[in-house]
Amino acid sequence: MSIVLNHMISWRIYAVGKKRSA
């Protein structure tokens, strides 16, 4: 897995969690 791809996946998970919290 490339670093960029890994970063995008991690950011997506973080965004989903933030949306759930809100």
TIKOLMI-581538 format. One record per residue (C-alpha): residue in three letters; x, y, z. Coordinates in steps of 0.001 Angstrom, whole numbers. Layout:
BEGIN
ALA, X, Y, Z
...
***
This chain:
BEGIN
MET, 0, 0, 0
SER, 1302, 3445, -887
ILE, 1684, 6137, 1769
VAL, -768, 8442, -33
LEU, -3418, 5716, -251
ASN, -2935, 4849, 3416
HIS, -3254, 8525, 4375
MET, -6481, 8925, 2372
ILE, -7996, 5839, 4023
SER, -7051, 7037, 7506
TRP, -8479, 10507, 6805
ARG, -11707, 8963, 5500
ILE, -12119, 6881, 8673
TYR, -11450, 9988, 10787
ALA, -14015, 12004, 8813
VAL, -16649, 9270, 9211
GLY, -16035, 9124, 12960
LYS, -16313, 12897, 13233
LYS, -19616, 12862, 11329
ARG, -20966, 10167, 13642
SER, -19966, 12214, 16695
ALA, -21754, 15256, 15274
***
